[in-house]
Amino acid sequence: MENIKEIVESLLGVAESVYEVCEDEIEKARMDGQVRAYREVLSHLN
């Protein structure tokens, strides 16, 4: 289970980084959705 948590944390970090530098509004909205989804998954893993 720890491996899954580490993977999701890593994916969350990447998604947050992409969200911060994204200039396209559609892509930014998509990345916001991914960030929220990864946070939701992490909340269930904790």
C-alpha positions in Angstrom: 0.0 0.0 0.0 2.9 2.4 0.7 4.1 2.0 -2.9 0.7 3.1 -4.2 0.7 6.1 -1.8 4.2 7.1 -3.0 3.1 6.8 -6.7 0.0 8.9 -6.1 2.0 11.5 -4.2 4.5 11.7 -7.0 1.7 12.0 -9.6 0.1 14.8 -7.5 3.4 16.7 -7.4 3.7 16.5 -11.2 0.1 17.5 -11.7 0.5 20.5 -9.4 3.7 21.6 -11.2 2.1 21.4 -14.6 -1.0 23.3 -13.2 1.3 26.1 -12.0 3.0 26.7 -15.3 0.0 25.9 -17.6 -1.2 28.9 -19.7 -3.9 27.2 -21.7 -7.2 27.6 -19.8 -8.6 24.3 -21.0 -5.5 22.4 -20.0 -5.3 24.2 -16.7 -8.9 23.1 -15.9 -8.0 19.5 -16.8 -5.0 19.6 -14.5 -7.0 21.1 -11.7 -9.3 18.1 -12.0 -6.4 15.7 -11.9 -5.0 17.5 -8.8 -8.3 17.2 -7.0 -8.6 13.5 -8.0 -5.1 12.7 -6.7 -5.9 14.5 -3.5 -9.1 12.5 -3.1 -7.3 9.2 -3.7 -4.6 10.2 -1.1 -7.3 11.1 1.5 -8.6 7.5 1.1 -5.2 6.0 1.4 -4.4 7.8 4.7 
